[in-house]
């Protein structure tokens, strides 16, 4: 019998093949039908699945918001997350920075901290809004990953970006995503996004995920980047005990900014 939250990623995998019914899931996992119904209700409340008569299907991905819309969301939380994440850096860390508005907030915050005497960082990124911010900043050496431009996120991706990144390594990969689910990882709208994100994590000695609490436990998109066995989650003070515990069970060291 598979217990509690550990069933949820397995249920999602079963649902990827199409609609399933409660009785089949109960038999597969060795639990009662009422237990499966409670599991499905929890996943439905997280908007991961959609209930059907007698079963469930994977929910359709939500429409992707534009970069300006994402930049306007959770600004205080993102600023606090960025400050806390900068506090985790060592002098002279080589950083690979993901696309997205939360990582852009982190990158912009490096200008003040990285410019003090003795503090330097080499930065590798596909985050195009950061290029104009970081280029020429004191104490920073910037490398931009070329490739196909994805207008929705204003980031590069694809085989050219991946080929360049394979020639580089980093001390820390600082990444984000549209959502996090234990056992699955970080979700994005496009497989090309998670392909490059996964490579960023592989090329770095440590992985730091920046994500506000509204995205924890959410699967709003359909492409997934698995996380390593050990990683750090920097989230805001609004993250619940249950959200933090779920991340910790998935291998995270959780840092709650401002708590």
PyMOL commands that set and color helices and strands:
alter all, ss='L'
color gray80, all
select helices_A, chain A and resi 6-16+22-29+33-45+67-72+75-86+101-114+128-134+159-165+191-202+213-215+241-249
alter helices_A, ss='H'
color red, helices_A
select strands_A, chain A and resi 20-21+49-52+55-58+94-97+121-125+140-144+148-150+155-157+170-175+179-181+185-188+204-210+223-225+231-236+252-257
alter strands_A, ss='S'
color yellow, strands_A
deselect
rebuild
show_as cartoon
